[in-house]
Amino acid sequence: MFCNQCEQTAKGTGCTTIGVCGKQPEVAALQDLTVYALRGLALVALEARKKGIVDPTIDHYGAKALFTTLTNVNFDPARFQAYINEIVKHRNALAARAGVSLGTGSSGPASFQPAATLDGLGAQAEIGALTADKSDPDIVSLKQTLLYGMKGLAAYADHAAVLGQTDPEVFSFLFKGLAAGYDGVQRDLGQWVELALECGKTNLRAMELLDAGNTGTYGHPVPTQVPLGHRKNKCILVSGHDLRDLHELLKQTEGKGIDIYTHGEMLPTHGYPELKKYPHFYGHFGTAWQNQHKEFPAFPGAILFTTNCIQKPQESYKDRVFTTGLVGWPGLVHCENYDFSAVIKKAQELPGFTEDAPGKNVLVGFGHNTVMSVAGQVIDAVKSGAIRHFFLVGGCDGAKPGRNYYTEFVEKTPKDTVVLTLACGKFRFFDKELGDIGGIPRLLDVGQCNDAYSAIQIAVALAGAFECGVNDLPLSLVLSWYEQKAVVILLTLLALGIKDIRLGPSLPAFITPNVLNFLVQNYNIKPITTPDEDLKAILG
């Protein structure tokens, strides 16, 4: 086993015996083999595209299968076996339809034949392992950067596709990136850099599609107060990122005496008009994903995981945890086809909250539509000096020491500055009382990591209003990362030419010194230091 795709990877180099995330070696091997099988599908899909043959079902399936290999999504070996077999089935069918040779007798991914058993697949896994690549370390570094970026891209493409928003060019790039290294093209260091940046550019389109899907289906988020307390009633907790799963659950629980609470990155969903209209969509419980072992035992209802962020369920609450979509954990009940009757039945059996416990509220709903609706007020505040600087402080949260930096940084920002935030990194400071500047809250929750497009649109719009480039704005990006969606967002920012990003709490294990030096020289990326030092460097 070797896995270095997340920020918490063992010893800052790679997990080799068991994943810090809880991933067993068998699952790590099956994930590598899933990627290898996808590379074979990609080679065939690219040849089919040359003949004008594009299959939307296969396109979306490829993205879904790659998404399953992202950190904290799927830990179920049987599910990976099914994915691998289905990938090969799609590959063979597309090859036959397009008249593409699979290179029978060759040893490449296009001719890969999966073993019939899990043990057999485990024995095959070495062909797709990261350690199998013995090329130049800097090129290996960029290959891994590309792969992890594509995993994040696949996640956004899948989220968008679930809501009916697709673009064949997004899937074309995923196939191009997966085929790279197996397509017979010899790429130098510069060409691998270009491919990684193309991944970032493509992700901007995927996030645009997702934004259109979310806002077109559920309306533009509006400022909304979300209770952190609870009220007496039966209850279900929804974690993950998927708005459609939440909407279907809200419809199915309507009138059944069950309140729905969000957890983790589902917090911003309270701002969507078509979701917040349900009176039993009540509040938010808990904080970021890594605290679920501490928080879930205290939740007296059923728990549903959508998309990623699951950890090994503890025995104290395992019997009331359910998964749906791409999420998998061995032994848990998995809900298919948006049928949440099992979750509802469990919630009705459990005691729920037996008394009211009011708590403080937090404010969400500051997507690009809301922020730009007061653009004139914001611009006037900047010109008058009332707002001196903007900070975007966001990204993934995690358990590794050093993340309190972000809490302290936000607490120490001067009163004439505004903090925009998104993703689960916000839980380091989401309930802080920072006040306002002329009625503009100093802490603006832009949304999920899936809403990074909103933050980019806000920056672009402000740059347009001030007739300058984004890099010339009084705006600083202070980001935290954990998994592969953060990787692709970083690639998107680089593809847009955005510079001076501060990144922490530690730099990726898969980045070599030479690649890091390239990023520093061309984009002035820098690691976080201390809040005081960084604030002084930014503000003077």
MOPE-V375018 format. One record per helix or strand. SS is the DSSP state (hx for helix, st for strand). FROM is the first residue (numbers start at 1). LEN is the number of residues. If there is no record, write none. Layout:
SS/FROM/LEN, SS/FROM/LEN
//
This chain:
st/3/1, hx/10/3, st/15/1, hx/25/26, hx/56/12, st/74/1, hx/77/22, hx/109/3, hx/118/11, hx/130/3, hx/137/26, hx/168/12, hx/189/30, st/224/4, st/230/1, st/233/7, hx/243/11, st/258/5, hx/264/8, hx/273/4, st/281/4, hx/289/10, st/302/4, hx/318/3, st/321/4, st/328/1, st/333/3, hx/341/9, st/353/1, st/357/1, st/361/4, hx/368/6, hx/375/10, st/389/7, hx/404/9, st/417/6, hx/424/5, st/436/2, st/440/2, st/443/5, hx/449/17, hx/470/3, st/475/6, hx/484/12, st/502/3, hx/513/11, st/526/2, hx/531/9
//
